[in-house]
């Protein structure tokens, strides 16, 4: 009887361990590159049950016949992941992936005309070490990616977020993003109008090293979505806002706080629109602003300049919002804590926004209405 019991117990234990291996497998390899259908089938057959993959690099050359597999059990990828693409408009797959402890690198199309419009493969990823979108410079091959909504769950980029030649008008796919650990690059995005999508970003940079570059974005006219963010820059910082010909207003709280530290030589602002053409110009705007940035809750006002509806995102509840025209006449007052104001029918020009928070603190902001 005892032997039978022990034998049954042993079988149960073996069965449990087997189930654990099937449903919680950690798989390891060095480098795998998926180029052919046979490569893809072999990868799926061998690793489809893995919940964790450890590797140096996993890469896919995607096409209309080679797509990312669903990999329904994969939760964590420890290593670098990248893909190039041709003849596809949407990248989907890796449906359960939640964390990438390495790089995600979105490469260029292998054709002269790119077709990629959206990336949905990482819609559950909450944390990644670094994210590179179109980091390779191929002048003859414009980038057609217009949506970042596949990154809706992303909260933390531990090291680097680099966005280059993105074709969209806004960064709405990053609404959950709270932290960029070291480097933020935004370059050569010709259609980008605002940084809408980054309103919840609160921290950029690391104690020892911070890079912040917004350069060569021809249509960018509003960076106010970054108003609630703080730049960490205790030892070394590279800070550039350069060659954005439509960008007039740079004196947002994040930039003004950085200027106030006044200890970094690698700080450059130039070749933007009037109002943001030099460090001295922005510094003067910061000093003459009536905002007391240090003592107030973080608040983002976007877009600014505005053509129709301006939105307010605050880290603290609002008691009232009042708008005055350039003559000082009160033209709008709201005590419901409304988060948006329709200015579509108003005259173009400068407006003053008076904000009272629920605790009685007050802030004054400027809004520019354009046609």
N, C-alpha and C positions, 0 to 999 in steps of 0.2 A: 504493500500500500504506500509506504514511504517512498520507495523507488518510483512508483507510478506518479506520485505527486511531484517528486523532484524532476522527473522526465517531462512532465507537463509544464512545470514552471520554466524549465530550460527552453522548451519549444516556444513558449510565450515570449521569453526574453529574446530569443533569436528572431522571432517574428517582429517584435517591437523594434529591434535594432535594424532589421531589414527595411521596415517602413520608414524609419528615421532616415536611412540612407537614401531611400527613393524620394522622400518628400522634403529632405533638408540636406542637399548635397552641395559640398564645396568642391569646385572643379578648378584645376590649375593647368596652365600652359604658358608658353613664353610668347610667341607671336603667331597669330593666325590672320591670313589675308584671304578674304572671300572674293574671288574673281569670276569663277564659273559656277554653273548650276551644280556640278558635282561637288565643288567646294562647299556650297550652301547646304546641300543635302547631307554631306558628311558632318558638318558642324551641328546641324539640328539633331541628327541621329545620336551624336555623341554627348551633346551638352544640353539637350532640351529639358532635362529634369533638374538641372542645377539651380539652386537658389542663390548661390554666390559664385562668381567667377573671378579668379585671380590670374592676371596676365601682365605682360609688358605692354602689348598692343593688340587690339582687335580692330580690324578695318574691313570695310565693305566697299566694293565698286558697284554701286547700285545702278540698275537699269530697269526697263519695262519687264525684264524676265528675272532679274535678281533683286528681290525686295528684302527688307529686314524681317526676320521671322518674329512671330508673336512672343516666344520664350515666356510662357505664362507663369513659370515658377521663379524666374530670375528677379531678385530683389536688389542685390548689391553687385556692382562691378568694381573690382579693385584693380585699376590699371587704366590705360589710355584707350579711348574709343574714337574712331573717326570714320567718315565716309565721303566718297566722291560720288558723282551722280551724272546721269545723262538720260534724256527722254522721259523724265518723270516730273510730275507736278506736286506730288505729295509723298512725304516720307513718313511711314507709320510702322509700328512694330514695337518690340520690347515693352509690352503692354503693362507689365507689373514692376518695372525697374523704378526704384525709389532713391538710390544713392549711387553716385559715381565718385570713387576715391581716386581720381585721375582726371585727365582732360577729355572733354567732348570737343571734337574738331569737325566742323562742317566745311568740307572742301568745296572746290569749284566744280562746275560742270566740265566734263571732258569734251564738250562741244563748244563751238563759237557762240551759240545762242542758248542761254540757260532757260530752262522751263520751270525750275523749282519755285513753287509759290508758298508752300507751308510745310512745317515740320511738326508732326504730331507724336513722334516716337517717344518723347521724353515727358509726356504730360503728367506723369506721377512722380517725376524726379524732384526731390526737395532740396538736395544738396549735391554740389559738384565741386571738385577742386578748381578746375578752370574750364571756361567755355569760350571757344573761338568760333565766330561765325564769319566765314569767308576770309580767312587770314592770308590766303595766298593772293598775290597781286598779279592778275592777268588782265592787262588793260583792254585787250581786244574782246574780252568776254564779260559783258555787264552782268550784274547779279540781279535776278528777278524776284528773289524772296521778299514777299510783302507782308507776311504775318508771322508773329512770334508766339501765337496763342498756344503752341505746343509746350511752352515753358510756364504755363499758368501756375504750377505748384512750386516752382523754384523759389526757395527762401534764402539760401546761402550759397554764394560763390566764394570758396575759401581763398583763392589766390587771384585769378585773372578773369575779367570779363572783357572780351574784345569783340566789337561789332564793326565790321568793315563792309562798305558797299551794300548795305541793307537797302532795299527798294521801297520800304513802307514809309508812311507819313508819321507814325507814332510807334512807341515801344510798349503797346498795351499788353503784350504777353508776359511782362515782368511785374504785374501788379502785386504779386506775393513777395517779391524780392525785398529783403531787409538788410542784407549785409554783402559787401564786396570786400574781400579780405586784404587785397594789396593793390591791384591795378584795375583801372577803368579806362578803356580806350573806345572812342566813338569817332570813326573816321570815314570820310568819303561816302556819305549817305546822301545822295543828291535830292531825294524827295522828302527827307525827314523834316517835318515842320516844328514839332515840339518833342519834349521828353516825357510826354504823357504816358503813364505806365510805371514811372519810377517814384510815384508819390509816397510810397511806403518804405522807400529806401532810407535807412537811418544811419548807416555807417559805411565809410569808404576808407580803406587803407589800414596799415598796420603800424605798430609802434616804431619799428625800425625803418620802414620803407613804404612810401606811398607814391603811386603814379596816377595822375588824372589828366587825360588828354581828350579834348573835344576839338577836332580839327577838320577843315575842308568839307564842311557840310553846307552846301550852297543855299538851301532853303530854310535852314534852322533859324527860327526867330524867337524861340521861347525855351528857356532852361529852368523856369520857375518850379517845375515838378521836383527839382532837387532841393527845394527850400528847407525841407525837414531833415536833410542829411547832414552829417558831420564828417569832416575830413580829419583822420588821424594822421598827424605829421610831427612826430617828436624828434626824429633824427634826420631823415632825408626825404625830400619830396620833390617830385617833378610835376609841375602844374602848368598846363598849356591850354589856353582857349584861343585858337588861331584860325584865321582864314575862313570865318563863317560870315559871309558878306551881308546876311540878313539879320544878324544878331545884334540888337541894340541895347538890351538890358541884361547886364551881367551882375549887378549888385544885389544878388539874392543872399539870404543869410549865410549859406554855406561858404560862398566866395568871400563875403565881408569878414566872416570869422577867420578865414584863412589869411586874408590880408592883414588882419589885426595882429597875427602872430609875428609878421614882419621879420622873418629870420631865414628865408630861403632865397638863394640866388637863382635857382632854376624855376622861376615864376614868370611866365610870359603870357601877356594878353595883347594881341595886336591883329591888324588886318581884318577886323570885324566891322560892323556898321557903327556910325557915330553913336557914342554913348558907351561903347565897349571896344575902343580902339587902342587903349593903352592901360597899363597898370595905374598910372596917376589918375586917368579919367574915371576908372572904376572906383579907385580909392576915394576920390572926391565925392562920388555918388553915394558911397557907403557912409561917409562922414556926415553928409548933409541929409541923409534919410532920417525920418522921424521914428523909425523902428528901433526899439530897444531889444535887439535880438537875443541877448544873453539871458534876459529874465522872463521871456515870454514863451508860451508853448509853441512848438513848431507848427507852422501853417503854410500850406502850399496854395497858390492861386494860379490857375492855369485854364486855358492858355492865356498868356500875357506877353504881347498884345493879343486882343480878342476881336473876333469878327461877329460872334453871335452870343453864345452862352459861356459865361465864366464860372468856373467851379472852385469851391473852397474845400480843402481837406485839412483838418486840424487834429492835433493829438489831444485836444481838450474840447469839451462842449462849448458851444457859442450861446451867448445871451441875446446879442443883437448885431445886426450888420447895417451900416448906413453908407450911402454913396453921395458924394458931392461933386458937382461939375467944377470947371476951372474957375468960375466966378465965386465959388463957395456956396452956391445954392444947393440945398438938400433935394435930391431927386429920387431917392430910394431909401426905404427904411423897413427892416424886417426884424421881428422879435421871435420868430418861430425856430431860429437856428437853421434856416434854409442853407443848403450847401451849394446852391447855384443861382445865378442871376442872368436873366435873358436881356442882353444889351443889343440885340439885333437891330432894333429900330432907333437906337440912339445916335446922336451925332458923333463923328470921329473927334478924337482929342484925348486929353488927359483927364482922369477922374481920380478922386481921393476916396479910398475905402476905409471907413472907421469900423473897427471890430472890437466888440466887448465880449470877453469870455465869461463863462458862468461864475468864475470866482472873482469877477470884477476887474481883472487885468485888461488893459487896452492895447491895441496896436493900430497903426495907421500904415496903409499900403497905397501904392500908386498903381493904377490900371490904365493902359493905353488902348483906346478903341480905334480900330482901323476898319476900312471898308472891306 
